[in-house]
Amino acid sequence: MSLLIIGLVVLFIVFTVKKKKKNKRITFIQQMKVPDSLGYRKEIPLEATVWKLNQAFDSHFEGRVKQRYMDEHQSKLLVDHEYNLLSLELKRFFVMCSLLKNVPMFSERVDDIWHEMLMFTKEYDQFSNQFYGQFLHHEPVEKKVPQPDSRAFFDLIYSHLFEFTPYTSLAWGGFYRNPLNRQQIGEINTSSVAELKQRYFRENANDELVTALILSLKKTIRDSLAQKSVKIEQKHYRNIQEYSPLLVSGMIFYSVYAPDNYDKYMLPVHASASSNCSSGCGTGMDTGGGDSSSCGSSCGSSCGGGCGGS
């Protein structure tokens, strides 16, 4: 009898703790604000691109997409406001697609909204041509395949275009978990702006914007490699909004100087590293832990295809 009572007490404690954690997450999300103008970094001239995106993805179309998403996927959200945060990340993804030749999709939860957009064939076609200049294809994948190099490059570009919100890592999974390709770093560092435009960027991408982005990447790489060391701590991941520049610098530095020991220097607390990975592949809002294998061994699996074009 006493064992039964003990078991019931344990179950009650577990249930209570889980409920408190869920309520804490709900409050956490409810208090988040969606940044104006997609929260882009002011040193990169994104204003015209954001305006163009908002014109193409107008409030009427966006409202229809949201309603369909809520009908199909509302159970995946802790609160309705979470949709607005996911929608922000999809719009940021579309901006990246308008610039780069190829952008893998690393979040099933963000990808779910894109899927609902595709259901409105006429409106989606108009959106694509107005913003992208041609049809923006969704390229699904049959199974999740780890793409650590692509994920690291995604993190590098994202961090130069947008300010992080407290929700960003929950939507995309942990950032800066994968080393950059050393050859790619060298290429960005030494190639001309024109050569990099031809290799990585779409022909009809905003030329002023692409040039500014490339110059910013070059400066970040140059400054990062000029340092003697970069110390990364758990608190930097916990407050990625503030410490993203430091984490980018560490990603570049250790990708070049200590690629075989990247985890040792960039992931000093491995439990923290795995906790963010699970959410990026659509496994939910588990901010308190998780199995990093759900996103691939290096937390760099493409979860929903992506966009590609010339």
C-alpha positions in Angstrom: 0.0 0.0 0.0 2.8 2.3 0.9 4.5 1.7 -2.5 1.2 2.7 -4.2 1.1 5.9 -2.2 4.7 6.7 -3.0 4.0 6.1 -6.7 1.0 8.4 -6.7 3.0 11.1 -5.0 5.8 10.8 -7.6 3.3 11.0 -10.4 1.7 14.0 -8.9 5.1 15.8 -8.5 6.0 15.0 -12.1 2.6 16.2 -13.4 2.9 19.4 -11.3 6.5 20.1 -12.5 5.5 19.6 -16.2 2.4 21.8 -15.8 4.5 24.6 -14.3 7.1 24.3 -17.1 4.4 24.4 -19.7 2.8 27.5 -18.0 6.2 29.1 -17.9 6.7 28.5 -21.6 3.2 29.9 -22.4 4.0 33.1 -20.5 7.4 33.2 -22.2 5.8 33.1 -25.6 2.9 35.5 -24.9 5.3 38.2 -23.7 7.4 38.1 -26.9 7.0 40.9 -29.4 7.2 40.4 -33.2 9.9 42.9 -34.3 9.0 45.6 -36.8 10.4 45.2 -40.3 11.3 41.6 -39.6 13.9 42.8 -37.1 16.6 43.1 -39.8 20.1 44.4 -38.9 20.3 48.1 -39.8 23.8 47.8 -41.2 22.4 45.8 -44.1 20.1 47.7 -46.5 17.0 45.4 -46.2 14.3 48.0 -46.0 13.3 47.9 -49.7 13.3 44.0 -49.7 11.1 43.9 -46.6 8.7 46.4 -48.1 8.5 44.3 -51.3 7.8 41.2 -49.3 5.0 42.8 -47.3 3.5 44.1 -50.5 3.6 40.6 -52.1 2.4 38.7 -48.9 -0.4 41.2 -48.2 -2.6 41.1 -45.1 -5.5 39.4 -47.0 -3.4 36.5 -48.3 -1.6 36.2 -44.9 -4.9 36.1 -43.1 -6.2 33.3 -45.2 -2.9 31.3 -44.7 -3.1 31.9 -40.9 -6.7 30.7 -40.8 -5.9 27.5 -42.7 -2.9 26.9 -40.5 -4.9 27.3 -37.4 -7.5 24.9 -38.6 -4.9 22.3 -39.4 -2.1 22.8 -36.9 -3.4 24.8 -33.9 -2.8 21.8 -31.6 1.0 22.3 -32.3 0.9 25.8 -30.7 1.1 26.5 -27.0 -0.7 29.8 -27.6 -2.1 31.4 -30.8 0.6 34.1 -30.6 3.2 31.5 -31.4 1.9 31.4 -35.0 3.0 35.1 -35.4 6.5 34.2 -34.3 6.7 31.3 -36.7 5.4 33.4 -39.5 8.1 36.0 -38.8 10.7 33.2 -39.3 9.1 32.1 -42.6 9.3 35.7 -43.9 13.0 35.8 -42.9 13.5 32.6 -44.8 11.8 34.1 -47.9 14.2 37.0 -47.7 17.1 34.6 -47.7 15.6 32.8 -50.7 15.4 36.0 -52.6 19.1 36.5 -52.2 20.8 33.0 -52.3 20.7 30.4 -55.0 19.8 27.7 -52.4 18.4 27.8 -48.9 17.6 24.5 -47.1 14.6 24.5 -44.8 15.7 23.6 -41.3 12.4 23.8 -39.4 9.3 21.6 -39.9 7.2 24.0 -37.9 8.1 27.0 -40.1 7.7 24.7 -43.2 4.2 23.9 -42.1 3.1 27.5 -42.8 4.9 27.4 -46.2 2.9 24.3 -47.0 -0.4 26.1 -46.2 0.6 29.0 -48.5 1.1 26.5 -51.4 -2.6 25.4 -51.0 -3.6 28.9 -52.4 -2.2 28.2 -55.8 -3.2 31.5 -57.5 -2.3 33.7 -54.6 1.0 31.9 -54.1 1.9 32.2 -57.7 1.2 36.0 -57.6 3.3 36.2 -54.4 6.2 34.4 -55.9 6.4 36.4 -59.1 5.9 39.8 -57.3 8.5 39.2 -54.6 10.8 36.6 -56.1 10.6 37.4 -59.8 9.7 33.8 -60.7 7.9 30.9 -59.1 9.4 30.1 -55.7 9.5 26.3 -55.7 9.2 24.2 -52.6 11.7 21.4 -52.9 10.7 18.6 -50.5 13.1 15.9 -49.3 12.0 12.2 -48.9 14.1 11.8 -45.7 16.0 14.0 -43.4 19.7 14.0 -44.3 22.3 15.8 -42.2 23.7 18.9 -43.9 26.1 20.4 -41.3 27.9 22.5 -43.9 24.7 24.0 -45.2 23.3 24.5 -41.7 26.5 26.4 -40.6 26.3 28.6 -43.7 22.6 29.2 -43.0 23.5 30.3 -39.5 26.2 32.6 -40.8 23.9 34.4 -43.3 21.0 34.5 -41.0 23.0 36.2 -38.3 24.2 38.9 -40.7 20.7 39.7 -41.8 18.5 39.5 -38.7 18.5 40.2 -35.0 17.7 37.2 -32.9 14.5 37.0 -30.9 14.1 34.8 -27.9 12.0 32.5 -30.1 14.5 32.2 -33.0 16.4 29.1 -31.7 13.1 27.5 -30.7 11.9 27.8 -34.3 15.2 26.7 -36.1 16.9 24.6 -33.5 20.3 25.5 -32.0 22.5 27.9 -33.9 26.3 27.6 -34.3 26.4 23.9 -33.5 28.2 23.0 -36.8 31.6 24.2 -38.0 31.8 26.1 -41.2 33.5 24.5 -44.2 37.1 25.9 -44.1 37.4 26.0 -47.8 34.2 28.1 -47.9 35.6 30.5 -45.3 38.7 30.9 -47.3 36.7 31.5 -50.5 34.6 34.2 -49.0 37.7 35.8 -47.5 39.8 35.9 -50.6 37.4 36.0 -53.6 36.1 39.2 -55.1 32.6 40.5 -54.6 31.8 39.7 -58.2 33.0 36.1 -57.9 31.0 35.5 -54.7 27.9 37.0 -56.3 28.1 34.6 -59.1 28.7 31.6 -56.9 26.2 32.1 -54.1 23.6 34.6 -55.1 20.7 34.8 -57.5 21.1 36.8 -60.6 18.2 39.1 -59.9 19.0 39.6 -56.2 19.2 43.2 -55.0 22.7 44.2 -56.0 23.3 46.8 -53.3 22.0 44.5 -50.6 24.2 41.5 -51.8 27.3 43.7 -52.0 26.7 45.0 -48.4 26.1 41.5 -47.2 29.3 40.1 -48.8 31.4 43.0 -47.4 29.9 42.4 -43.9 30.8 38.7 -44.2 34.3 39.5 -45.3 34.8 41.8 -42.3 33.4 39.3 -39.8 35.7 36.6 -41.1 38.7 38.9 -41.1 38.1 40.2 -37.6 37.3 36.7 -36.3 40.5 35.1 -37.6 42.6 38.0 -36.3 41.8 37.1 -32.7 44.0 34.9 -30.5 41.1 33.0 -29.0 37.4 33.1 -28.4 35.9 31.9 -25.2 32.3 30.5 -25.5 30.3 29.8 -22.4 26.8 28.4 -21.8 25.4 31.9 -20.9 26.2 33.0 -24.5 23.8 30.4 -25.9 21.2 31.2 -23.3 21.2 34.9 -24.3 21.8 34.5 -28.1 20.1 37.8 -28.8 23.0 39.6 -27.1 25.9 37.3 -27.8 25.2 36.2 -31.4 28.2 38.3 -32.8 30.5 36.5 -30.3 29.1 33.1 -31.2 29.6 33.8 -34.9 33.1 34.8 -34.3 33.7 31.6 -32.4 32.1 29.5 -35.1 34.5 31.0 -37.7 37.6 30.9 -35.4 37.3 27.3 -34.4 36.1 26.1 -37.8 39.5 27.2 -39.1 41.9 26.8 -36.2 40.4 23.8 -34.4 37.8 22.0 -36.6 38.5 18.6 -35.0 37.8 20.0 -31.5 35.0 22.3 -32.5 32.5 20.7 -30.0 35.0 21.2 -27.2 35.3 24.9 -27.7 31.9 25.8 -29.1 29.6 23.5 -27.2 31.1 23.7 -23.7 27.8 22.4 -22.1 26.6 19.5 -24.3 23.2 19.2 -22.5 22.5 22.8 -23.5 23.6 22.1 -27.0 21.2 19.3 -27.5 18.2 21.0 -25.9 17.7 23.4 -28.8 18.3 20.9 -31.6 15.1 19.0 -31.1 12.8 22.0 -31.6 14.2 22.9 -35.0 13.0 19.7 -36.7 9.5 20.1 -35.7 9.5 18.0 -32.5 7.8 20.8 -30.4 8.5 23.4 -27.9 10.7 21.4 -25.6 13.0 24.1 -24.1 14.1 22.0 -21.2 16.0 19.2 -22.9 15.8 16.8 -25.8 17.5 14.3 -28.0 19.8 16.0 -30.5 19.5 13.0 -32.8 16.1 14.2 -33.9 17.9 16.8 -36.0 20.7 14.6 -37.1 23.9 13.8 -35.4 25.2 17.3 -35.9 21.9 19.2 -35.5 22.1 20.1 -39.2 19.4 18.1 -41.0 17.3 19.7 -43.6 13.8 19.1 -42.3 11.6 20.2 -45.1 13.5 20.7 -48.4 14.0 24.3 -49.2 14.1 26.8 -52.0 16.4 26.9 -55.0 16.7 28.9 -58.2 19.0 30.8 -60.4 
